[in-house]
Structure formats: C-alpha cells, structure tokens
Amino acid sequence: MIFLYAILGMFMFTNIISIFEMASTINNQQIFDRSPTFDQALLLSKREKDRRFLKLLSEANLSLGSGNSICQNILDGMTNNDNSNFLILSNYTDLANYKQSIPITSQNPLFDNGCDLNNASHRVLIVPSQDNLNPYLFYSCISDGLVCKFEVD
C-alpha cells in the first residue's frame, strides 16, 4: 500500500512540475496576434486629424460628390478660390498634405463610392451616406501596410 501511495505522490509531483513548465513556456512565448504598438505622438496626431476631418465633413455641404471626386473636391477646396466649398475648406489647410493613393479595393458595400486619403501611415476613407444628418461616413486607421485591416475582405 505504501508503494502505491509513493507512486501516486511521484506522479502528482511530476504533473505539477510539467504544468508549471507549460505555463512558464506560454508566458515567455511571443504572441503574434498582438496589435503593433504605435508611438503615442503618432496616435495623438491621428486622433487630432480625425477630429479635424470629422469637423470638415460636418461643415461641408453636399456638393463634394461621390467616389474619388469627394477627396479631389476636399483637396481642391482647400486652395482653389473658385471651389464652392473654399470658404469652409480653406480653414483646414493643415490637412492638405493628405493625398490620394491606393483606391478602395474592398468589395464591402460600406465602402461603395468612397475615396481614400493617406498621409504616411494614417489612412482615411470617406464614403457617402444615405443619412441626411451625416452625409458622409468616415473611417480611419494607422496602416502598417498599404490598406487598413478592416478593408481586407
């Protein structure tokens, strides 16, 4: 009987040690699904630019159009006196360094007739909306590649 208890004790001790080793291995292992850590200054800048874009879209009238013409009209309205939105958009010249780059390739209907603006790693998508209160939908991300993760189908 003592022999049985000794074997059970050794078996339990071995299991406790192996569980401890597995736990420490899991804790030391790099987790690949973690989102990349961004510089706090970059995040603050993105948030400020997002606020500026949202304010711009709330003040601009419905003549921005749809598709790529939305972004073209926004960029043109910041500098062109003849643009019908010049009085509003000229207040947002700090956003003039955003340029159109890779068109939206997502097949998701949320992004239909939208356009994109990029400034380094900050990507902005502007899409016309059916809502009368908010004529445009706004999507933004810090992209580590060419497009935002939510654009990938």
C-alpha positions in Angstrom: 0.0 0.0 0.0 2.8 2.3 0.8 4.3 1.6 -2.6 1.0 2.7 -4.3 1.0 6.0 -2.3 4.6 6.6 -3.2 4.0 6.1 -6.9 0.8 8.3 -6.8 2.8 11.0 -5.0 5.6 11.0 -7.5 3.0 11.0 -10.4 1.3 14.1 -8.9 4.6 15.9 -8.3 5.6 15.2 -11.9 2.3 16.6 -13.2 2.6 19.7 -11.1 6.1 20.3 -12.4 5.0 19.8 -16.0 2.0 22.1 -15.7 4.4 24.8 -14.2 6.8 24.4 -17.1 4.0 24.7 -19.7 2.7 27.8 -18.0 6.1 29.4 -18.0 6.7 28.5 -21.7 3.3 30.1 -22.7 4.1 33.2 -20.7 7.6 33.5 -22.4 6.2 32.9 -25.9 5.7 35.9 -28.1 2.1 36.4 -29.1 1.8 37.2 -32.8 -1.8 38.4 -32.6 -1.0 41.5 -30.5 -1.6 44.7 -32.3 1.6 46.7 -33.0 2.4 49.3 -30.5 2.4 52.8 -32.0 4.2 55.8 -30.9 2.0 57.9 -28.6 2.7 61.0 -30.6 1.5 59.3 -33.7 -1.7 58.2 -32.0 -2.4 61.7 -30.7 -1.7 63.2 -34.2 -4.1 60.6 -35.7 -6.8 61.5 -33.3 -6.4 65.2 -33.8 -6.5 64.8 -37.6 -9.6 62.5 -37.3 -11.4 65.3 -35.3 -10.4 67.8 -38.0 -11.7 65.6 -40.8 -15.0 65.0 -38.9 -15.4 68.7 -38.4 -14.7 69.3 -42.1 -17.2 66.8 -43.2 -19.9 68.1 -40.8 -19.4 71.7 -42.2 -19.0 70.9 -45.9 -22.2 70.9 -47.9 -23.4 68.0 -50.1 -21.6 69.2 -53.2 -18.5 67.1 -52.5 -19.8 64.4 -54.8 -19.1 60.7 -54.6 -16.3 58.4 -55.4 -12.9 59.8 -56.0 -14.4 63.3 -56.5 -15.1 63.5 -52.8 -11.4 63.6 -52.0 -10.5 65.6 -55.1 -13.1 68.3 -54.1 -11.8 68.3 -50.5 -8.2 68.8 -51.6 -9.1 71.3 -54.3 -11.4 73.3 -51.9 -8.5 74.0 -49.5 -6.6 76.0 -52.1 -8.8 76.9 -55.1 -10.8 80.1 -54.6 -13.2 79.1 -57.3 -14.3 76.0 -55.4 -17.8 76.3 -54.0 -16.5 75.0 -50.6 -13.5 77.2 -50.4 -14.8 79.3 -47.6 -15.2 76.2 -45.4 -12.3 74.1 -46.6 -9.7 76.9 -46.5 -9.8 76.6 -42.7 -8.5 73.0 -43.0 -5.2 73.6 -44.9 -3.4 71.6 -42.2 -5.0 68.5 -43.9 -3.6 69.5 -47.3 -0.7 67.1 -47.0 -3.1 64.1 -47.4 -3.0 62.7 -50.9 -5.0 60.1 -52.7 -3.1 56.8 -53.2 -4.4 53.3 -53.4 -8.1 53.2 -54.3 -10.5 51.3 -52.1 -10.5 47.7 -53.4 -12.8 46.2 -50.8 -16.0 44.6 -52.1 -17.8 45.5 -48.9 -20.9 47.7 -49.7 -20.0 50.0 -46.8 -17.2 51.4 -48.9 -19.1 51.9 -52.2 -18.4 55.2 -53.9 -15.8 56.2 -51.4 -12.4 57.6 -51.6 -9.1 57.5 -49.7 -6.6 59.9 -48.4 -3.2 59.0 -47.0 -0.5 60.8 -45.0 2.4 58.5 -44.2 0.8 55.7 -42.2 -2.5 57.4 -41.5 -5.2 56.3 -43.9 -8.7 57.9 -44.2 -11.7 56.6 -46.1 -14.7 58.9 -46.8 -17.9 57.3 -48.1 -21.2 58.9 -49.0 -24.0 58.0 -46.6 -27.8 57.7 -47.1 -28.3 59.5 -43.8 -29.4 63.1 -44.1 -27.9 64.2 -40.8 -24.4 62.8 -41.7 -23.9 62.9 -45.4 -20.5 61.1 -45.2 -19.2 58.2 -43.3 -15.6 58.4 -42.1 -13.2 55.5 -41.5 -9.6 55.9 -40.3 -6.7 53.8 -39.3 -2.9 53.7 -38.9 -1.9 51.2 -41.5 1.2 49.1 -41.3 0.9 48.2 -44.9 -1.0 49.7 -47.8 -4.6 49.4 -46.6 -6.4 49.2 -43.3 -7.1 45.9 -41.8 -10.9 46.5 -41.9 -10.7 46.9 -45.7 -9.4 43.4 -46.3 -12.3 41.1 -47.4 
